[in-house]
Amino acid sequence: MDDSHSSGEEVGSRNLEWVPYCERREWADVSPVSQDDGPVPVVQIAYSDRYKDVFDYFRAVFKSGEKSQRVLDLTEDAAELNYSNYTVWCFRRDVLEALGSDIKEELEFCREVLEEKPKSYACWEHRRVMVEWLNNPSRELRFTELILSRDPKNVHAWQHRQWVLKAFNLLDKEMEYIDSLLDQDVRNNSCWNQRFFVVSHTTGWTSEVVEKEINYTLATIKRVPRNESAWNYLRGILDNMTDPMNVSSARATVSSFCEQLISSGCTFSYLLGFVVELKKGELQGGAEGESRDQALSRIKGLCKVLAEEHDTIRKNYWNYISKSLSGKYGRDQ
């Protein structure tokens, strides 16, 4: 059982005038169980008296398996003191199920917790289970939007949203939401990841979709060239195309765009590295004769510039790429 402490002690919803459990008459029949740190604790955590009191009683009811309203109230106090204690949330679910509690009220409790501690993975998991029990996701998309409006890169909120979208088949309007967020912040890597998730789980990477997504991505890169998130998304498009007939055409479009950027003076490392990948793809695709020589020459030139000027921290990597491809595709091979 994880009893690691977190800063939730001041948040208790019912505890303006806190009365320790050891002083409550209704708990007199329970013998608290202290945390066992062994005979000689190496680094003993200085828990507050309140924290020790709550978790001593939590351990007692967890051990006895009692499932009652007072135990449910106790788990709320324990959760507020340590939102990340997964055992507390797991046992709370057992109690909720045994009591036949109102799940809508529990979702409200989760909302209060997550508004205070939006990165409590244990509470997000608890909320997911509650939605499954209720079999009603009607609150979830709006709720995640509220959380993401405060922190657009909250990975727990994004994961919960993805689960809801997929589990309840609600993906049809998600791209509108993603577009709105990218309009606000085109560098939001989480939004680009969500965009990839939606395409992958709806239309797939058909020729029509690939053309649309490439055009969209190139347009955003043209506005903000030094946006690594968009470049990563572009890489994902090319790597996941399902129509082999259009691979060369799509890569040619992207390659031409990249060369135009370089000609205009853009020389940041992930642009140059992207072109290296494109040229490497040409070699792997069976380019021969002059086309092969041109692709290899471009790779060697870009690797040299990257190693000596624009990405010196990975100098050995770019030298390795240049040497290995020259050895594999050079004239003498």
Secondary structure as GFF3:
##gff-version 3
##sequence-region A 1 333
A	DSSP	three_ten_helix	9	11	.	.	.	ID=ss1
A	DSSP	three_ten_helix	21	23	.	.	.	ID=ss2
A	DSSP	three_ten_helix	25	27	.	.	.	ID=ss3
A	DSSP	alpha_helix	49	64	.	.	.	ID=ss4
A	DSSP	alpha_helix	69	81	.	.	.	ID=ss5
A	DSSP	alpha_helix	86	99	.	.	.	ID=ss6
A	DSSP	alpha_helix	103	116	.	.	.	ID=ss7
A	DSSP	alpha_helix	121	134	.	.	.	ID=ss8
A	DSSP	alpha_helix	140	150	.	.	.	ID=ss9
A	DSSP	alpha_helix	155	167	.	.	.	ID=ss10
A	DSSP	three_ten_helix	171	173	.	.	.	ID=ss11
A	DSSP	alpha_helix	174	184	.	.	.	ID=ss12
A	DSSP	alpha_helix	189	201	.	.	.	ID=ss13
A	DSSP	alpha_helix	207	223	.	.	.	ID=ss14
A	DSSP	alpha_helix	228	239	.	.	.	ID=ss15
A	DSSP	three_ten_helix	244	246	.	.	.	ID=ss16
A	DSSP	alpha_helix	247	263	.	.	.	ID=ss17
A	DSSP	alpha_helix	269	284	.	.	.	ID=ss18
A	DSSP	alpha_helix	289	305	.	.	.	ID=ss19
A	DSSP	pi_helix	306	310	.	.	.	ID=ss20
A	DSSP	three_ten_helix	312	314	.	.	.	ID=ss21
A	DSSP	alpha_helix	315	329	.	.	.	ID=ss22
###
